[in-house]
Amino acid sequence: MPSSPRSWSRAGAALRMWRSRQWTVAGLGALATAVLVGVPTDVVPSPLFDRSVPVQWWNYPALLVTALLAGITLSTYLRQPSLPESTAARTGTRLGMAGSVLSFFAVGCPVCNKLVLVLLGASGAMSFWAPLQPLLAVLSVVLLAEASLRRLSSQAACPVTASA
């Protein structure tokens, strides 16, 4: 039976092997994600953007968790000198990208999103899109967590050697 691409114990082992370089990239990636998602959606206040609908209480924890998971996922792309090249599997790549994009739609202003306005109109954005946003936030976190878990698990997996 083939092993699962995800394992909590292997992911934990991978995190324990991380050096300061990986943790620095994870922190910088989390900060960059918070800025890249938070500023245009005005969850992080700035003079550059404005919201028509106030920020909801759940936008802050959703942005925080998304940023942390995105930073960890981003850091898994660094090659670790102690590991052979073959262990850097490309698992979880699409999940992480999808989770990051979903987070932008999840915490954004429902009536400021041009695509939603074109498809649903202002009243549809408030009555249909806005109630879906917390679910998008949860889905975003689940996808990013799965991507992180898969990528971390692959870092700690034993490399497969080619048979002669």
Buried (B, 14 or more C-beta within 10 A) or exposed (E): EEEEBBBEEBBEBBBEBBEEEBBEBBBEBBEBBBEBBBBBBBBBEEEEBEBEBEBBEBBBEBBBBBBBBBBBBBBBBBEBEEBEEEBBBEBBBEBBBBBBEBBBBBBBBBBBBEEBBEEBEEEBBBEBBBEBBBEBBBBBBBBBBBBBBBBBBBBBBEEEEEEE
